[in-house]
Amino acid sequence: MTEFLLVLLAGVGAGALNAVGGGGTFVALPVLVAVGLPPVTANAVSRIALLPGAVAGAWVYRRELVPVGPASTRALTAVDVIGGGVGAGLLLTLPAASFDVAAPWLLAFATLVLAFGRRLSRAVGRVVGRSVGMSARAVLVGQFLLAVYGGYFGGAVGILMLALWSIGVGLDPAAGNPMRVTQLAAIYLSASALFLVASDALSAPLPLTALLVGAVAGGLAGAHLARRLPSRPLRGILLATAVITTLLYFLRG
């Protein structure tokens, strides 16, 4: 019973973090490993269980989506569904050690870009005499790579999304948060489908149920909270989440 409550609370925290700023996987995964699940199984369980919470958050945000530069929302979603499936396939066939080593440095870079990306974009634009902006193809290629990462490991992939959009198309992190939640759900969708078929995630029904229920509650609460926050405090929360998540990944490594 104690383990069930622990995983349930982790689900609430992970769902709320994913809705507000990202980094929910870092909350869910260590708790699942702590209650006895092997790392790969824990990764699969967390992805499946966090999907409904991401969908719930996306539903709350459905009328607040803004385009990511020149890329259409439909194309962006399709790329994320495909990339999430590819990443999940890699998780089931390759060791996770390489991502464990790279993740803290990748997140540190993403945090810096999230903090200074729009300023850097404007500064470069002034130097070259025109605005800096990725083409639709470049946005989709970058998003595909993030989706593969999200399907394989998933840690703070939402933070990396906001970093890419900030530096690539100058999208404000607060304005891009609804799209981030929606695309996170797309990545989790295909990854979860593959994990349900090809992994042993269903061999741990109790942790899976506890995390799923908690994540739905946390996702709904977090999305409603984020919608009520002005853009400046929300940007602060997003950046604080990025910094804390990066530090935790370095400590974990």
C-alpha positions as CSV (number, residue, x, y, z in Angstrom):
1,M,0.0,0.0,0.0
2,T,2.9,2.4,0.8
3,E,4.4,1.7,-2.6
4,F,1.1,2.3,-4.3
5,L,0.7,5.7,-2.6
6,L,4.3,6.6,-3.4
7,V,3.8,5.9,-7.1
8,L,0.4,7.6,-7.1
9,L,2.0,10.8,-5.7
10,A,4.9,10.5,-8.2
11,G,2.2,10.3,-11.0
12,V,0.5,13.5,-9.7
13,G,3.9,15.3,-9.7
14,A,4.9,14.0,-13.1
15,G,1.6,14.9,-14.7
16,A,1.6,18.4,-13.2
17,L,5.2,19.0,-14.3
18,N,4.6,17.8,-17.8
19,A,1.6,20.2,-18.1
20,V,3.4,23.2,-16.6
21,G,7.0,23.0,-17.6
22,G,8.2,19.5,-18.5
23,G,10.5,17.0,-16.7
24,G,7.8,14.6,-15.4
25,T,9.8,11.6,-16.5
26,F,12.5,12.5,-14.0
27,V,9.9,12.3,-11.2
28,A,8.3,9.0,-12.4
29,L,11.2,7.0,-13.5
30,P,13.3,7.0,-10.2
31,V,10.2,6.1,-8.1
32,L,9.4,3.2,-10.4
33,V,13.0,1.9,-10.2
34,A,12.9,2.4,-6.4
35,V,9.8,0.2,-6.0
36,G,11.6,-2.6,-7.8
37,L,11.1,-2.3,-11.6
38,P,14.0,-2.8,-14.0
39,P,15.1,0.4,-15.7
40,V,13.8,-0.5,-19.2
41,T,10.5,-1.8,-17.8
42,A,10.2,1.4,-15.6
43,N,10.8,3.5,-18.7
44,A,8.1,1.7,-20.6
45,V,5.6,1.9,-17.7
46,S,6.2,5.6,-17.2
47,R,5.6,6.4,-20.9
48,I,2.4,4.4,-20.9
49,A,1.1,5.8,-17.7
50,L,2.0,9.4,-18.5
51,L,0.1,9.3,-21.9
52,P,-3.4,9.9,-20.5
53,G,-2.2,12.8,-18.4
54,A,-0.6,14.4,-21.4
55,V,-3.8,13.8,-23.4
56,A,-5.8,15.4,-20.6
57,G,-3.5,18.4,-20.6
58,A,-3.7,18.7,-24.4
59,W,-7.5,18.7,-24.2
60,V,-7.4,21.6,-21.7
61,Y,-5.1,23.5,-24.1
62,R,-6.9,22.5,-27.4
63,R,-8.0,26.1,-28.2
64,E,-4.7,27.8,-27.3
65,L,-2.3,26.2,-29.8
66,V,-0.1,28.5,-31.8
67,P,1.9,27.3,-34.9
68,V,5.6,26.5,-34.6
69,G,7.0,28.9,-37.2
70,P,6.2,27.8,-40.8
71,A,5.6,24.1,-39.8
72,S,1.9,23.0,-39.8
73,T,0.5,21.5,-36.6
74,R,-0.6,18.4,-38.6
75,A,2.9,17.8,-40.0
76,L,4.5,18.4,-36.6
77,T,2.1,15.9,-34.9
78,A,2.8,13.3,-37.6
79,V,6.5,13.6,-37.2
80,D,6.2,13.2,-33.4
81,V,4.1,10.1,-33.7
82,I,6.6,8.5,-36.1
83,G,9.6,9.6,-34.1
84,G,8.1,8.5,-30.8
85,G,7.6,5.0,-32.3
86,V,11.2,4.9,-33.6
87,G,12.6,5.9,-30.2
88,A,10.5,3.3,-28.4
89,G,11.8,0.6,-30.8
90,L,15.4,1.7,-30.0
91,L,14.7,1.5,-26.3
92,L,13.6,-2.1,-26.7
93,T,16.7,-3.1,-28.7
94,L,19.6,-0.9,-27.5
95,P,21.2,-0.1,-24.1
96,A,20.3,3.1,-22.5
97,A,23.9,3.9,-21.3
98,S,24.7,6.3,-24.1
99,F,21.6,8.5,-23.4
100,D,22.3,8.4,-19.7
101,V,25.7,10.0,-20.4
102,A,24.5,12.5,-23.0
103,A,21.2,13.6,-21.3
104,P,22.6,16.0,-18.6
105,W,24.8,17.9,-21.2
106,L,21.9,18.0,-23.6
107,L,19.6,19.4,-21.0
108,A,22.2,21.9,-19.9
109,F,22.4,23.2,-23.5
110,A,18.6,23.3,-23.7
111,T,18.3,25.3,-20.5
112,L,20.7,27.9,-21.8
113,V,18.9,28.1,-25.1
114,L,15.6,28.3,-23.2
115,A,16.9,31.2,-21.1
116,F,18.7,33.2,-23.9
117,G,17.4,31.7,-27.1
118,R,15.1,34.6,-28.1
119,R,17.7,37.2,-27.3
120,L,20.3,35.3,-29.3
121,S,17.9,35.0,-32.2
122,R,17.2,38.8,-32.2
123,A,20.9,39.6,-31.8
124,V,21.8,37.4,-34.8
125,G,19.0,38.9,-36.7
126,R,20.4,42.4,-36.1
127,V,23.8,41.3,-37.2
128,V,22.7,39.7,-40.5
129,G,20.1,42.3,-41.1
130,R,17.0,40.0,-41.2
131,S,15.1,37.9,-38.8
132,V,16.4,34.4,-38.0
133,G,13.9,31.6,-38.6
134,M,14.1,27.9,-39.4
135,S,12.4,26.6,-42.5
136,A,9.4,24.2,-42.1
137,R,11.6,21.3,-43.2
138,A,14.3,22.3,-40.6
139,V,11.7,22.5,-37.8
140,L,10.3,19.1,-38.7
141,V,13.8,17.5,-38.9
142,G,14.6,18.9,-35.5
143,Q,11.3,17.8,-34.1
144,F,11.8,14.3,-35.4
145,L,15.1,13.9,-33.6
146,L,13.5,15.2,-30.4
147,A,10.6,12.7,-30.9
148,V,13.1,9.8,-31.2
149,Y,14.7,11.0,-28.0
150,G,11.3,11.3,-26.4
151,G,10.3,7.8,-27.4
152,Y,13.6,6.3,-26.3
153,F,14.3,8.1,-23.0
154,G,11.9,11.0,-22.7
155,G,13.5,13.0,-19.9
156,A,12.6,16.7,-20.3
157,V,11.9,16.3,-24.0
158,G,9.4,19.1,-23.5
159,I,12.1,21.5,-22.3
160,L,14.2,20.6,-25.4
161,M,11.1,21.3,-27.6
162,L,10.7,24.8,-26.2
163,A,14.4,25.4,-26.6
164,L,14.3,24.4,-30.3
165,W,11.3,26.5,-30.9
166,S,12.7,29.5,-29.0
167,I,16.0,29.7,-30.9
168,G,14.7,28.3,-34.2
169,V,11.5,30.4,-34.8
170,G,11.5,32.9,-31.8
171,L,8.5,31.3,-30.2
172,D,7.9,32.5,-26.7
173,P,8.1,29.6,-24.2
174,A,4.9,30.5,-22.5
175,A,3.0,30.8,-25.8
176,G,4.4,27.5,-26.9
177,N,3.5,25.6,-23.8
178,P,0.1,24.4,-25.1
179,M,1.7,23.0,-28.3
180,R,4.5,21.4,-26.2
181,V,1.9,19.5,-24.2
182,T,0.1,18.4,-27.3
183,Q,3.2,17.2,-29.1
184,L,4.3,15.4,-25.9
185,A,1.0,13.4,-26.1
186,A,1.8,12.6,-29.7
187,I,5.2,11.2,-28.9
188,Y,3.8,9.2,-25.9
189,L,1.0,7.8,-28.1
190,S,3.2,5.8,-30.5
191,A,5.8,4.9,-27.9
192,S,3.1,3.6,-25.5
193,A,1.4,1.5,-28.3
194,L,4.7,-0.2,-29.0
195,F,5.5,-0.7,-25.3
196,L,2.1,-2.3,-24.7
197,V,2.8,-4.8,-27.5
198,A,6.5,-5.5,-27.2
199,S,7.6,-4.7,-23.6
200,D,6.8,-6.3,-20.2
201,A,5.1,-3.2,-18.9
202,L,1.9,-5.0,-18.3
203,S,3.7,-7.4,-15.9
204,A,3.6,-4.5,-13.3
205,P,-0.2,-3.6,-13.2
206,L,-0.2,-2.0,-9.8
207,P,2.6,0.6,-10.4
208,L,1.2,1.2,-13.9
209,T,-2.3,1.9,-12.5
210,A,-1.1,4.1,-9.7
211,L,1.1,6.2,-11.9
212,L,-1.6,6.5,-14.6
213,V,-4.3,7.7,-12.2
214,G,-1.9,10.2,-10.5
215,A,-0.7,11.5,-13.9
216,V,-4.2,12.2,-15.2
217,A,-5.0,14.2,-12.0
218,G,-1.7,16.0,-12.1
219,G,-2.0,16.7,-15.9
220,L,-5.5,18.3,-15.5
221,A,-4.5,20.3,-12.5
222,G,-1.2,21.4,-14.0
223,A,-2.8,22.5,-17.3
224,H,-5.5,24.6,-15.5
225,L,-2.8,26.2,-13.3
226,A,-0.6,27.0,-16.3
227,R,-3.5,28.6,-18.2
228,R,-4.2,31.0,-15.3
229,L,-0.6,32.2,-15.0
230,P,0.6,35.3,-16.8
231,S,3.3,34.8,-19.4
232,R,6.2,36.1,-17.3
233,P,5.6,33.8,-14.2
234,L,5.0,30.9,-16.5
235,R,8.3,31.5,-18.3
236,G,10.0,31.6,-14.9
237,I,8.4,28.3,-13.9
238,L,9.5,26.7,-17.2
239,L,13.1,28.0,-16.8
240,A,13.2,26.9,-13.1
241,T,12.0,23.5,-14.1
242,A,14.7,23.3,-16.7
243,V,17.4,24.3,-14.3
244,I,16.3,21.9,-11.5
245,T,15.8,19.0,-14.0
246,T,19.3,19.6,-15.4
247,L,20.9,19.7,-12.0
248,L,19.1,16.5,-11.0
249,Y,20.3,14.7,-14.1
250,F,23.9,15.7,-13.4
251,L,23.5,14.4,-9.8
252,R,21.9,11.2,-11.1
253,G,24.8,10.7,-13.5
